[in-house]
């Protein structure tokens, strides 16, 4: 179902509306001020990259900004890439799935 974004000419607010038919566009009004003077805008587009692609392109020697370390996925990415560079095998994605803790008193 198409969700269209419109910008109010009065308040400059951007709102999203479900537009099923062309006639529905006539009923669109700004959610902030109620004005009917709206123009359609192009929505932002995002795409997702596979972790393997991110890993291949990531350079551990390049200094990262503070924002980079606020995302735990980036910290994990850095650790995986660094371990790979050092030749450490971290195992597969589910390598800990079958691991069991030893019984108490046994090692």
Backbone as numpy.savetxt, mean C-alpha at the origin, in Angstrom:
# Nx Ny Nz CAx CAy CAz Cx Cy Cz
-18.33 -1.82 -9.98 -19.18 -0.64 -9.98 -18.29 0.59 -9.98
-18.57 1.51 -10.88 -17.70 2.67 -11.01 -17.91 3.70 -9.90
-16.86 3.95 -9.16 -16.88 5.02 -8.16 -16.10 6.17 -8.78
-16.79 7.25 -9.04 -16.20 8.42 -9.68 -15.86 9.45 -8.62
-14.79 10.20 -8.83 -14.43 11.28 -7.92 -14.74 12.62 -8.58
-15.30 13.52 -7.77 -15.66 14.85 -8.24 -15.10 15.90 -7.30
-14.74 17.04 -7.89 -14.22 18.16 -7.10 -15.25 19.29 -7.12
-15.54 19.80 -5.94 -16.49 20.90 -5.81 -15.81 22.20 -6.23
-16.49 22.98 -7.08 -15.94 24.25 -7.54 -15.97 25.31 -6.45
-16.86 25.12 -5.46 -16.99 26.10 -4.39 -16.03 25.83 -3.23
-16.09 24.62 -2.68 -15.29 24.30 -1.48 -13.96 23.62 -1.80
-13.77 23.20 -3.05 -12.56 22.50 -3.51 -12.43 21.10 -2.90
-13.48 20.62 -2.23 -13.46 19.28 -1.63 -13.62 18.23 -2.72
-12.94 17.11 -2.54 -13.05 15.99 -3.48 -13.84 14.88 -2.80
-14.87 14.39 -3.51 -15.74 13.35 -2.96 -15.91 12.25 -3.99
-16.13 11.03 -3.51 -16.36 9.89 -4.39 -17.82 9.50 -4.39
-18.35 9.16 -5.56 -19.76 8.78 -5.70 -19.87 7.54 -6.57
-20.84 6.71 -6.25 -21.16 5.54 -7.07 -22.08 6.01 -8.19
-21.61 5.90 -9.43 -22.38 6.38 -10.58 -22.71 5.18 -11.45
-23.97 4.75 -11.39 -24.39 3.58 -12.17 -24.90 3.97 -13.55
-25.56 5.13 -13.65 -26.11 5.60 -14.93 -25.71 7.05 -15.15
-25.70 7.47 -16.39 -25.35 8.85 -16.74 -26.28 9.84 -16.02
-27.55 9.44 -15.85 -28.52 10.33 -15.19 -28.16 10.59 -13.72
-27.43 9.67 -13.11 -27.04 9.82 -11.70 -26.11 11.01 -11.48
-25.38 11.40 -12.53 -24.44 12.52 -12.39 -25.15 13.82 -12.03
-26.39 13.97 -12.46 -27.16 15.20 -12.17 -27.52 15.35 -10.71
-27.51 14.26 -9.96 -27.87 14.30 -8.54 -26.67 14.47 -7.61
-25.48 14.53 -8.18 -24.28 14.63 -7.36 -24.15 16.03 -6.78
-23.89 16.09 -5.48 -23.70 17.36 -4.79 -22.54 17.21 -3.81
-21.88 18.30 -3.54 -20.74 18.30 -2.62 -21.17 17.85 -1.23
-20.42 16.92 -0.67 -20.73 16.42 0.67 -20.39 17.45 1.75
-19.53 18.40 1.42 -19.11 19.40 2.40 -20.04 20.61 2.44
-20.37 21.16 1.24 -21.17 22.38 1.22 -22.53 22.24 0.52
-22.73 21.13 -0.18 -24.01 20.90 -0.84 -24.11 21.46 -2.25
-23.07 22.12 -2.74 -23.09 22.71 -4.08 -23.19 21.64 -5.15
-23.86 21.97 -6.25 -23.98 21.04 -7.37 -22.95 21.34 -8.45
-22.12 22.34 -8.23 -21.07 22.70 -9.20 -19.87 21.79 -8.97
-19.92 20.63 -9.62 -18.90 19.60 -9.45 -18.27 19.27 -10.79
-16.99 18.95 -10.78 -16.32 18.49 -11.99 -15.58 17.19 -11.68
-15.62 16.29 -12.65 -14.99 14.99 -12.45 -13.47 15.14 -12.47
-12.82 14.39 -11.58 -11.35 14.41 -11.53 -10.84 12.99 -11.78
-9.60 12.92 -12.21 -8.98 11.61 -12.42 -8.46 11.12 -11.08
-8.88 9.93 -10.71 -8.48 9.34 -9.43 -7.02 8.94 -9.46
-6.41 8.90 -8.28 -5.03 8.42 -8.18 -4.98 6.94 -8.52
-3.87 6.55 -9.10 -3.69 5.16 -9.47 -2.48 4.63 -8.71
-2.61 3.42 -8.19 -1.47 2.79 -7.52 -1.24 1.41 -8.12
-0.06 0.93 -7.95 0.23 -0.43 -8.37 1.09 -1.08 -7.30
1.03 -2.37 -7.24 1.79 -3.11 -6.23 2.88 -3.92 -6.92
4.02 -3.96 -6.27 5.14 -4.72 -6.79 5.36 -5.95 -5.92
5.81 -7.00 -6.54 6.11 -8.22 -5.80 7.32 -7.98 -4.91
7.36 -8.67 -3.78 8.49 -8.52 -2.86 9.80 -8.90 -3.53
9.76 -9.90 -4.40 10.99 -10.32 -5.09 11.54 -9.19 -5.97
10.65 -8.42 -6.61 11.10 -7.28 -7.41 11.70 -6.20 -6.52
11.04 -5.92 -5.40 11.56 -4.92 -4.46 12.92 -5.35 -3.92
13.05 -6.64 -3.63 14.30 -7.19 -3.08 15.44 -7.06 -4.09
15.16 -7.36 -5.36 16.19 -7.27 -6.40 16.69 -5.84 -6.58
15.80 -4.86 -6.47 16.17 -3.47 -6.72 16.69 -2.73 -5.48
16.53 -3.31 -4.31 16.90 -2.64 -3.07 18.40 -2.64 -2.86
18.96 -1.49 -2.49 20.39 -1.34 -2.24 20.60 -1.09 -0.74
21.19 -2.05 -0.05 21.37 -1.93 1.41 22.44 -0.90 1.77
23.30 -0.55 0.83 24.36 0.42 1.11 23.85 1.86 1.07
22.73 2.06 0.40 22.17 3.41 0.28 21.49 3.81 1.60
21.84 4.97 2.14 21.19 5.39 3.39 19.71 5.65 3.17
18.89 5.24 4.12 17.45 5.41 4.03 17.00 6.50 5.00
15.96 7.20 4.65 15.42 8.24 5.50 14.61 7.65 6.65
14.22 8.50 7.57 13.47 8.08 8.76 12.14 7.41 8.38
11.50 7.90 7.33 10.20 7.35 6.90 10.32 5.89 6.49
11.46 5.52 5.93 11.67 4.15 5.47 11.53 3.16 6.62
12.08 3.49 7.78 12.09 2.57 8.91 10.79 2.56 9.71
9.85 3.43 9.37 8.56 3.43 10.05 7.66 2.31 9.53
7.99 1.77 8.39 7.22 0.67 7.79 7.96 -0.64 8.06
7.35 -1.53 8.84 8.03 -2.78 9.22 8.36 -3.65 8.01
7.62 -3.52 6.93 7.93 -4.30 5.73 9.29 -3.91 5.16
9.63 -2.63 5.27 10.92 -2.17 4.77 12.06 -2.71 5.62
11.85 -2.78 6.93 12.88 -3.32 7.82 13.12 -4.79 7.48
12.05 -5.53 7.26 12.16 -6.94 6.86 12.84 -7.09 5.51
12.52 -6.19 4.59 13.15 -6.21 3.27 14.66 -6.00 3.40
15.05 -5.03 4.22 16.47 -4.75 4.42 17.16 -5.98 5.01
16.53 -6.61 6.01 17.13 -7.79 6.66 17.28 -8.95 5.67
16.27 -9.19 4.85 16.34 -10.27 3.87 17.44 -10.03 2.85
17.50 -8.80 2.35 18.51 -8.48 1.33 19.92 -8.58 1.92
20.09 -8.08 3.13 21.41 -8.11 3.77 21.83 -9.56 4.05
20.90 -10.38 4.50 21.21 -11.79 4.76 21.60 -12.49 3.45
20.90 -12.16 2.37 21.21 -12.75 1.07 22.61 -12.34 0.62
22.96 -11.06 0.84 24.29 -10.57 0.47 25.39 -11.26 1.27
25.10 -11.61 2.51 26.08 -12.27 3.37 26.10 -13.78 3.20
25.18 -14.30 2.36 25.14 -15.73 2.09 24.38 -16.55 3.12
23.60 -15.91 3.96 22.82 -16.64 4.97 21.52 -17.13 4.35
21.15 -18.37 4.66 19.90 -18.95 4.18 18.86 -18.81 5.28
17.84 -17.97 5.03 16.79 -17.77 6.02 15.66 -18.78 5.86
15.75 -19.65 4.88 14.71 -20.63 4.65 13.57 -20.04 3.87
12.58 -20.87 3.59 11.42 -20.42 2.85 10.49 -19.59 3.70
9.42 -19.18 3.08 8.44 -18.33 3.76 7.81 -19.03 4.96
7.61 -20.32 4.86 6.97 -21.08 5.94 7.97 -21.97 6.67
9.22 -21.55 6.74 10.25 -22.41 7.32 10.02 -22.69 8.80
9.33 -21.83 9.53 9.10 -22.03 10.96 7.77 -22.75 11.23
7.02 -23.04 10.19 5.69 -23.62 10.36 5.72 -24.97 11.08
6.69 -25.81 10.75 6.72 -27.15 11.33 7.63 -27.24 12.56
8.22 -26.13 12.97 9.11 -26.12 14.11 8.32 -26.26 15.40
8.81 -27.09 16.31 8.16 -27.25 17.62 9.18 -26.97 18.70
8.72 -26.38 19.75 9.60 -26.12 20.88 9.94 -27.44 21.55
11.16 -27.59 22.07 11.51 -28.83 22.76 10.71 -28.97 24.07
10.52 -30.18 24.47 9.81 -30.44 25.72 10.57 -29.81 26.88
9.91 -29.39 27.94 10.60 -28.78 29.07 11.69 -29.70 29.61
12.86 -29.14 29.85 13.97 -29.90 30.40 14.79 -30.64 29.36
14.37 -30.60 28.07 15.12 -31.30 27.00 15.60 -30.29 25.98
16.81 -30.55 25.50 17.36 -29.65 24.47 17.85 -30.43 23.30
